[in-house]
Amino acid sequence: MSTYIVNPVVVRMEESSKGSIYKSIVAMGMRSRQINDQIKTQISERMADVIVEGDENEGPNYDQIAISREFDLLPKPTFLAMREMIDGQIHAKYPDAPASQPE
């Protein structure tokens, strides 16, 4: 169990203090997408700085490979979002459910 970032028992304990676990999962999913978009932007910026010399079919571009390997070592966005949720860094506010309309 020590290989996992999130312990299910801890998540259940956090659920009782923060509300529904489903709302927490939605919040983590949204945060995970934000982190993924940030990583994609960083990769695009770094790759734009790499100068491609000559024909792309000549051989591997070692600068691009080095950048790719660097980003491959980053933890997955889902795990980062889970860690932020457990650390209390994610604050999600949901709109109240509309009151049912009388017929």
N, CA, C and O atoms as a GROMACS GRO file, in nm:
protein
  412
    1MET      N    1   0.081  -0.120   0.000
    1MET     CA    2   0.000   0.000   0.000
    1MET      C    3   0.085   0.126   0.000
    1MET      O    4   0.037   0.234  -0.035
    2SER      N    5   0.209   0.114   0.038
    2SER     CA    6   0.296   0.231   0.047
    2SER      C    7   0.335   0.285  -0.090
    2SER      O    8   0.385   0.397  -0.098
    3THR      N    9   0.315   0.210  -0.198
    3THR     CA   10   0.352   0.258  -0.331
    3THR      C   11   0.252   0.358  -0.386
    3THR      O   12   0.283   0.430  -0.480
    4TYR      N   13   0.133   0.363  -0.330
    4TYR     CA   14   0.031   0.455  -0.378
    4TYR      C   15   0.045   0.590  -0.309
    4TYR      O   16   0.083   0.598  -0.192
    5ILE      N   17   0.014   0.694  -0.383
    5ILE     CA   18   0.019   0.829  -0.328
    5ILE      C   19  -0.098   0.852  -0.233
    5ILE      O   20  -0.084   0.919  -0.131
    6VAL      N   21  -0.212   0.796  -0.268
    6VAL     CA   22  -0.334   0.820  -0.192
    6VAL      C   23  -0.376   0.692  -0.122
    6VAL      O   24  -0.387   0.586  -0.184
    7ASN      N   25  -0.399   0.701   0.006
    7ASN     CA   26  -0.448   0.589   0.084
    7ASN      C   27  -0.601   0.598   0.087
    7ASN      O   28  -0.654   0.701   0.129
    8PRO      N   29  -0.674   0.494   0.043
    8PRO     CA   30  -0.820   0.501   0.038
    8PRO      C   31  -0.884   0.534   0.172
    8PRO      O   32  -0.988   0.600   0.176
    9VAL      N   33  -0.825   0.489   0.282
    9VAL     CA   34  -0.881   0.518   0.414
    9VAL      C   35  -0.874   0.668   0.442
    9VAL      O   36  -0.967   0.726   0.496
   10VAL      N   37  -0.763   0.729   0.405
   10VAL     CA   38  -0.747   0.872   0.426
   10VAL      C   39  -0.848   0.949   0.341
   10VAL      O   40  -0.905   1.048   0.386
   11VAL      N   41  -0.870   0.902   0.217
   11VAL     CA   42  -0.967   0.969   0.130
   11VAL      C   43  -1.106   0.962   0.192
   11VAL      O   44  -1.179   1.061   0.188
   12ARG      N   45  -1.144   0.849   0.247
   12ARG     CA   46  -1.275   0.835   0.312
   12ARG      C   47  -1.286   0.928   0.432
   12ARG      O   48  -1.392   0.986   0.457
   13MET      N   49  -1.178   0.943   0.507
   13MET     CA   50  -1.180   1.032   0.623
   13MET      C   51  -1.194   1.177   0.578
   13MET      O   52  -1.265   1.256   0.640
   14GLU      N   53  -1.125   1.212   0.469
   14GLU     CA   54  -1.135   1.348   0.416
   14GLU      C   55  -1.275   1.373   0.361
   14GLU      O   56  -1.326   1.485   0.368
   15GLU      N   57  -1.336   1.268   0.307
   15GLU     CA   58  -1.471   1.281   0.250
   15GLU      C   59  -1.569   1.334   0.353
   15GLU      O   60  -1.652   1.420   0.322
   16SER      N   61  -1.561   1.285   0.473
   16SER     CA   62  -1.656   1.326   0.575
   16SER      C   63  -1.638   1.472   0.614
   16SER      O   64  -1.734   1.539   0.654
   17SER      N   65  -1.516   1.523   0.603
   17SER     CA   66  -1.493   1.663   0.640
   17SER      C   67  -1.519   1.760   0.526
   17SER      O   68  -1.541   1.878   0.549
   18LYS      N   69  -1.517   1.710   0.401
   18LYS     CA   70  -1.532   1.801   0.286
   18LYS      C   71  -1.662   1.782   0.211
   18LYS      O   72  -1.691   1.861   0.121
   19GLY      N   73  -1.740   1.684   0.243
   19GLY     CA   74  -1.864   1.661   0.171
   19GLY      C   75  -1.857   1.533   0.091
   19GLY      O   76  -1.794   1.436   0.133
   20SER      N   77  -1.921   1.532  -0.023
   20SER     CA   78  -1.931   1.413  -0.106
   20SER      C   79  -1.799   1.379  -0.173
   20SER      O   80  -1.727   1.467  -0.218
   21ILE      N   81  -1.768   1.251  -0.179
   21ILE     CA   82  -1.646   1.208  -0.247
   21ILE      C   83  -1.658   1.231  -0.397
   21ILE      O   84  -1.558   1.251  -0.465
   22TYR      N   85  -1.780   1.229  -0.449
   22TYR     CA   86  -1.801   1.251  -0.592
   22TYR      C   87  -1.765   1.394  -0.629
   22TYR      O   88  -1.707   1.418  -0.735
   23LYS      N   89  -1.799   1.489  -0.545
   23LYS     CA   90  -1.761   1.628  -0.569
   23LYS      C   91  -1.609   1.642  -0.564
   23LYS      O   92  -1.551   1.718  -0.642
   24SER      N   93  -1.546   1.570  -0.473
   24SER     CA   94  -1.400   1.574  -0.464
   24SER      C   95  -1.337   1.517  -0.590
   24SER      O   96  -1.237   1.569  -0.639
   25ILE      N   97  -1.395   1.410  -0.643
   25ILE     CA   98  -1.342   1.349  -0.765
   25ILE      C   99  -1.356   1.444  -0.883
   25ILE      O  100  -1.265   1.455  -0.965
   26VAL      N  101  -1.470   1.513  -0.892
   26VAL     CA  102  -1.490   1.610  -1.000
   26VAL      C  103  -1.388   1.723  -0.988
   26VAL      O  104  -1.330   1.765  -1.088
   27ALA      N  105  -1.366   1.771  -0.867
   27ALA     CA  106  -1.270   1.879  -0.845
   27ALA      C  107  -1.128   1.833  -0.881
   27ALA      O  108  -1.052   1.908  -0.942
   28MET      N  109  -1.093   1.710  -0.844
   28MET     CA  110  -0.960   1.659  -0.879
   28MET      C  111  -0.947   1.641  -1.030
   28MET      O  112  -0.840   1.666  -1.085
   29GLY      N  113  -1.053   1.599  -1.096
   29GLY     CA  114  -1.049   1.584  -1.241
   29GLY      C  115  -1.029   1.717  -1.311
   29GLY      O  116  -0.952   1.727  -1.407
   30MET      N  117  -1.099   1.818  -1.263
   30MET     CA  118  -1.083   1.951  -1.322
   30MET      C  119  -0.942   2.004  -1.300
   30MET      O  120  -0.882   2.061  -1.391
   31ARG      N  121  -0.890   1.985  -1.180
   31ARG     CA  122  -0.754   2.030  -1.149
   31ARG      C  123  -0.651   1.952  -1.231
   31ARG      O  124  -0.552   2.009  -1.276
   32SER      N  125  -0.676   1.824  -1.250
   32SER     CA  126  -0.587   1.740  -1.329
   32SER      C  127  -0.579   1.791  -1.473
   32SER      O  128  -0.471   1.795  -1.532
   33ARG      N  129  -0.691   1.831  -1.528
   33ARG     CA  130  -0.692   1.887  -1.664
   33ARG      C  131  -0.615   2.018  -1.670
   33ARG      O  132  -0.542   2.043  -1.767
   34GLN      N  133  -0.629   2.101  -1.567
   34GLN     CA  134  -0.554   2.227  -1.563
   34GLN      C  135  -0.404   2.200  -1.560
   34GLN      O  136  -0.327   2.264  -1.632
   35ILE      N  137  -0.362   2.105  -1.477
   35ILE     CA  138  -0.220   2.070  -1.467
   35ILE      C  139  -0.170   2.016  -1.600
   35ILE      O  140  -0.061   2.052  -1.645
   36ASN      N  141  -0.249   1.930  -1.665
   36ASN     CA  142  -0.211   1.874  -1.793
   36ASN      C  143  -0.194   1.984  -1.899
   36ASN      O  144  -0.100   1.980  -1.977
   37ASP      N  145  -0.285   2.081  -1.900
   37ASP     CA  146  -0.274   2.192  -1.995
   37ASP      C  147  -0.149   2.275  -1.968
   37ASP      O  148  -0.083   2.319  -2.063
   38GLN      N  149  -0.115   2.296  -1.841
   38GLN     CA  150   0.007   2.369  -1.808
   38GLN      C  151   0.131   2.295  -1.857
   38GLN      O  152   0.223   2.356  -1.911
   39ILE      N  153   0.132   2.165  -1.839
   39ILE     CA  154   0.247   2.085  -1.883
   39ILE      C  155   0.259   2.090  -2.036
   39ILE      O  156   0.369   2.105  -2.089
   40LYS      N  157   0.146   2.078  -2.106
   40LYS     CA  158   0.149   2.086  -2.252
   40LYS      C  159   0.203   2.220  -2.300
   40LYS      O  160   0.280   2.226  -2.395
   41THR      N  161   0.162   2.327  -2.232
   41THR     CA  162   0.211   2.460  -2.268
   41THR      C  163   0.361   2.470  -2.247
   41THR      O  164   0.433   2.525  -2.330
   42GLN      N  165   0.409   2.418  -2.135
   42GLN     CA  166   0.553   2.420  -2.107
   42GLN      C  167   0.631   2.340  -2.211
   42GLN      O  168   0.736   2.385  -2.256
   43ILE      N  169   0.580   2.224  -2.249
   43ILE     CA  170   0.648   2.143  -2.350
   43ILE      C  171   0.652   2.217  -2.483
   43ILE      O  172   0.755   2.219  -2.550
   44SER      N  173   0.540   2.279  -2.521
   44SER     CA  174   0.534   2.352  -2.648
   44SER      C  175   0.634   2.468  -2.648
   44SER      O  176   0.702   2.491  -2.748
   45GLU      N  177   0.643   2.539  -2.537
   45GLU     CA  178   0.738   2.650  -2.528
   45GLU      C  179   0.881   2.602  -2.538
   45GLU      O  180   0.964   2.662  -2.606
   46ARG      N  181   0.911   2.492  -2.469
   46ARG     CA  182   1.048   2.439  -2.472
   46ARG      C  183   1.083   2.384  -2.610
   46ARG      O  184   1.195   2.402  -2.657
   47MET      N  185   0.986   2.317  -2.674
   47MET     CA  186   1.012   2.260  -2.806
   47MET      C  187   1.026   2.369  -2.912
   47MET      O  188   1.096   2.350  -3.011
   48ALA      N  189   0.960   2.483  -2.893
   48ALA     CA  190   0.971   2.593  -2.988
   48ALA      C  191   1.112   2.650  -2.989
   48ALA      O  192   1.157   2.704  -3.091
   49ASP      N  193   1.182   2.639  -2.876
   49ASP     CA  194   1.318   2.691  -2.868
   49ASP      C  195   1.420   2.600  -2.936
   49ASP      O  196   1.531   2.643  -2.968
   50VAL      N  197   1.382   2.474  -2.958
   50VAL     CA  198   1.473   2.379  -3.021
   50VAL      C  199   1.478   2.407  -3.170
   50VAL      O  200   1.374   2.413  -3.237
   51ILE      N  201   1.597   2.423  -3.222
   51ILE     CA  202   1.615   2.451  -3.364
   51ILE      C  203   1.633   2.319  -3.438
   51ILE      O  204   1.719   2.238  -3.404
   52VAL      N  205   1.550   2.300  -3.539
   52VAL     CA  206   1.560   2.180  -3.621
   52VAL      C  207   1.655   2.210  -3.735
   52VAL      O  208   1.631   2.299  -3.818
   53GLU      N  209   1.764   2.136  -3.738
   53GLU     CA  210   1.866   2.158  -3.842
   53GLU      C  211   1.845   2.062  -3.957
   53GLU      O  212   1.843   1.940  -3.937
   54GLY      N  213   1.829   2.115  -4.076
   54GLY     CA  214   1.818   2.031  -4.194
   54GLY      C  215   1.689   1.953  -4.200
   54GLY      O  216   1.585   1.996  -4.150
   55ASP      N  217   1.699   1.838  -4.262
   55ASP     CA  218   1.583   1.751  -4.282
   55ASP      C  219   1.554   1.673  -4.154
   55ASP      O  220   1.645   1.627  -4.086
   56GLU      N  221   1.428   1.659  -4.122
   56GLU     CA  222   1.388   1.588  -4.001
   56GLU      C  223   1.417   1.439  -4.010
   56GLU      O  224   1.424   1.371  -3.907
   57ASN      N  225   1.433   1.386  -4.129
   57ASN     CA  226   1.454   1.243  -4.148
   57ASN      C  227   1.601   1.203  -4.134
   57ASN      O  228   1.633   1.084  -4.145
   58GLU      N  229   1.690   1.298  -4.110
   58GLU     CA  230   1.833   1.267  -4.101
   58GLU      C  231   1.867   1.184  -3.978
   58GLU      O  232   1.954   1.098  -3.985
   59GLY      N  233   1.802   1.208  -3.868
   59GLY     CA  234   1.833   1.136  -3.746
   59GLY      C  235   1.762   1.199  -3.629
   59GLY      O  236   1.690   1.298  -3.644
   60PRO      N  237   1.784   1.143  -3.512
   60PRO     CA  238   1.715   1.197  -3.395
   60PRO      C  239   1.769   1.333  -3.353
   60PRO      O  240   1.888   1.361  -3.366
   61ASN      N  241   1.680   1.415  -3.304
   61ASN     CA  242   1.718   1.545  -3.249
   61ASN      C  243   1.735   1.525  -3.098
   61ASN      O  244   1.637   1.507  -3.026
   62TYR      N  245   1.858   1.530  -3.054
   62TYR     CA  246   1.887   1.496  -2.914
   62TYR      C  247   1.833   1.599  -2.816
   62TYR      O  248   1.805   1.566  -2.701
   63ASP      N  249   1.818   1.724  -2.859
   63ASP     CA  250   1.758   1.826  -2.772
   63ASP      C  251   1.611   1.793  -2.744
   63ASP      O  252   1.565   1.804  -2.630
   64GLN      N  253   1.539   1.754  -2.849
   64GLN     CA  254   1.399   1.717  -2.831
   64GLN      C  255   1.385   1.592  -2.744
   64GLN      O  256   1.294   1.584  -2.662
   65ILE      N  257   1.474   1.498  -2.763
   65ILE     CA  258   1.470   1.375  -2.682
   65ILE      C  259   1.495   1.408  -2.535
   65ILE      O  260   1.429   1.353  -2.447
   66ALA      N  261   1.591   1.498  -2.509
   66ALA     CA  262   1.622   1.535  -2.371
   66ALA      C  263   1.503   1.604  -2.305
   66ALA      O  264   1.473   1.578  -2.189
   67ILE      N  265   1.435   1.692  -2.378
   67ILE     CA  266   1.318   1.761  -2.324
   67ILE      C  267   1.206   1.661  -2.298
   67ILE      O  268   1.139   1.668  -2.195
   68SER      N  269   1.185   1.568  -2.391
   68SER     CA  270   1.080   1.467  -2.373
   68SER      C  271   1.107   1.381  -2.251
   68SER      O  272   1.016   1.351  -2.174
   69ARG      N  273   1.231   1.341  -2.233
   69ARG     CA  274   1.264   1.258  -2.116
   69ARG      C  275   1.245   1.334  -1.987
   69ARG      O  276   1.202   1.278  -1.886
   70GLU      N  277   1.277   1.462  -1.989
   70GLU     CA  278   1.259   1.545  -1.869
   70GLU      C  279   1.112   1.549  -1.829
   70GLU      O  280   1.080   1.536  -1.711
   71PHE      N  281   1.023   1.567  -1.926
   71PHE     CA  282   0.880   1.575  -1.896
   71PHE      C  283   0.821   1.437  -1.867
   71PHE      O  284   0.719   1.428  -1.798
   72ASP      N  285   0.883   1.331  -1.918
   72ASP     CA  286   0.836   1.195  -1.886
   72ASP      C  287   0.857   1.162  -1.740
   72ASP      O  288   0.785   1.078  -1.685
   73LEU      N  289   0.953   1.225  -1.675
   73LEU     CA  290   0.981   1.197  -1.535
   73LEU      C  291   0.885   1.266  -1.438
   73LEU      O  292   0.882   1.234  -1.320
   74LEU      N  293   0.807   1.361  -1.489
   74LEU     CA  294   0.710   1.430  -1.404
   74LEU      C  295   0.600   1.334  -1.362
   74LEU      O  296   0.563   1.244  -1.438
   75PRO      N  297   0.547   1.351  -1.240
   75PRO     CA  298   0.434   1.268  -1.200
   75PRO      C  299   0.311   1.298  -1.287
   75PRO      O  300   0.300   1.407  -1.344
   76LYS      N  301   0.224   1.204  -1.297
   76LYS     CA  302   0.102   1.221  -1.376
   76LYS      C  303   0.016   1.331  -1.315
   76LYS      O  304   0.012   1.346  -1.193
   77PRO      N  305  -0.055   1.408  -1.399
   77PRO     CA  306  -0.140   1.516  -1.348
   77PRO      C  307  -0.246   1.468  -1.249
   77PRO      O  308  -0.281   1.541  -1.156
   78THR      N  309  -0.297   1.347  -1.268
   78THR     CA  310  -0.396   1.294  -1.175
   78THR      C  311  -0.339   1.278  -1.035
   78THR      O  312  -0.404   1.312  -0.937
   79PHE      N  313  -0.217   1.227  -1.026
   79PHE     CA  314  -0.153   1.209  -0.896
   79PHE      C  315  -0.122   1.344  -0.830
   79PHE      O  316  -0.133   1.358  -0.709
   80LEU      N  317  -0.082   1.442  -0.913
   80LEU     CA  318  -0.057   1.576  -0.858
   80LEU      C  319  -0.186   1.636  -0.802
   80LEU      O  320  -0.184   1.699  -0.696
   81ALA      N  321  -0.297   1.617  -0.875
   81ALA     CA  322  -0.426   1.670  -0.828
   81ALA      C  323  -0.470   1.599  -0.700
   81ALA      O  324  -0.524   1.663  -0.609
   82MET      N  325  -0.446   1.468  -0.691
   82MET     CA  326  -0.481   1.395  -0.568
   82MET      C  327  -0.400   1.447  -0.450
   82MET      O  328  -0.453   1.465  -0.340
   83ARG      N  329  -0.273   1.470  -0.473
   83ARG     CA  330  -0.187   1.520  -0.365
   83ARG      C  331  -0.235   1.659  -0.320
   83ARG      O  332  -0.238   1.688  -0.201
   84GLU      N  333  -0.271   1.744  -0.416
   84GLU     CA  334  -0.322   1.878  -0.381
   84GLU      C  335  -0.451   1.868  -0.302
   84GLU      O  336  -0.473   1.947  -0.210
   85MET      N  337  -0.538   1.772  -0.335
   85MET     CA  338  -0.664   1.755  -0.263
   85MET      C  339  -0.638   1.713  -0.119
   85MET      O  340  -0.700   1.766  -0.026
   86ILE      N  341  -0.548   1.619  -0.101
   86ILE     CA  342  -0.518   1.572   0.034
   86ILE      C  343  -0.451   1.681   0.116
   86ILE      O  344  -0.475   1.693   0.236
   87ASP      N  345  -0.366   1.761   0.052
   87ASP     CA  346  -0.297   1.870   0.122
   87ASP      C  347  -0.388   1.991   0.146
   87ASP      O  348  -0.347   2.086   0.212
   88GLY      N  349  -0.510   1.986   0.093
   88GLY     CA  350  -0.604   2.095   0.115
   88GLY      C  351  -0.579   2.216   0.027
   88GLY      O  352  -0.619   2.327   0.062
   89GLN      N  353  -0.514   2.197  -0.087
   89GLN     CA  354  -0.483   2.308  -0.176
   89GLN      C  355  -0.591   2.331  -0.281
   89GLN      O  356  -0.590   2.434  -0.348
   90ILE      N  357  -0.682   2.238  -0.296
   90ILE     CA  358  -0.791   2.254  -0.393
   90ILE      C  359  -0.915   2.299  -0.319
   90ILE      O  360  -0.958   2.238  -0.222
   91HIS      N  361  -0.971   2.408  -0.367
   91HIS     CA  362  -1.094   2.461  -0.308
   91HIS      C  363  -1.196   2.475  -0.420
   91HIS      O  364  -1.183   2.563  -0.506
   92ALA      N  365  -1.296   2.390  -0.420
   92ALA     CA  366  -1.398   2.393  -0.523
   92ALA      C  367  -1.528   2.445  -0.463
   92ALA      O  368  -1.565   2.409  -0.352
   93LYS      N  369  -1.594   2.529  -0.538
   93LYS     CA  370  -1.723   2.583  -0.495
   93LYS      C  371  -1.826   2.544  -0.599
   93LYS      O  372  -1.812   2.576  -0.717
   94TYR      N  373  -1.929   2.475  -0.555
   94TYR     CA  374  -2.032   2.427  -0.644
   94TYR      C  375  -2.157   2.512  -0.627
   94TYR      O  376  -2.190   2.552  -0.515
   95PRO      N  377  -2.227   2.541  -0.737
   95PRO     CA  378  -2.352   2.618  -0.723
   95PRO      C  379  -2.456   2.533  -0.652
   95PRO      O  380  -2.458   2.410  -0.663
   96ASP      N  381  -2.541   2.600  -0.580
   96ASP     CA  382  -2.649   2.529  -0.511
   96ASP      C  383  -2.744   2.470  -0.613
   96ASP      O  384  -2.766   2.527  -0.720
   97ALA      N  385  -2.800   2.358  -0.580
   97ALA     CA  386  -2.897   2.294  -0.670
   97ALA      C  387  -3.023   2.380  -0.674
   97ALA      O  388  -3.068   2.430  -0.570
   98PRO      N  389  -3.080   2.398  -0.792
   98PRO     CA  390  -3.202   2.479  -0.800
   98PRO      C  391  -3.317   2.410  -0.727
   98PRO      O  392  -3.330   2.288  -0.728
   99ALA      N  393  -3.398   2.491  -0.666
   99ALA     CA  394  -3.514   2.438  -0.593
   99ALA      C  395  -3.612   2.381  -0.694
   99ALA      O  396  -3.628   2.434  -0.805
  100SER      N  397  -3.678   2.275  -0.656
  100SER     CA  398  -3.773   2.213  -0.750
  100SER      C  399  -3.890   2.309  -0.771
  100SER      O  400  -3.938   2.375  -0.678
  101GLN      N  401  -3.934   2.313  -0.895
  101GLN     CA  402  -4.042   2.402  -0.934
  101GLN      C  403  -4.176   2.336  -0.905
  101GLN      O  404  -4.196   2.220  -0.943
  102PRO      N  405  -4.268   2.406  -0.838
  102PRO     CA  406  -4.402   2.348  -0.820
  102PRO      C  407  -4.474   2.342  -0.952
  102PRO      O  408  -4.456   2.428  -1.038
  103GLU      N  409  -4.557   2.240  -0.968
  103GLU     CA  410  -4.630   2.224  -1.094
  103GLU      C  411  -4.758   2.300  -1.097
  103GLU      O  412  -4.830   2.295  -1.197
   0.00000   0.00000   0.00000
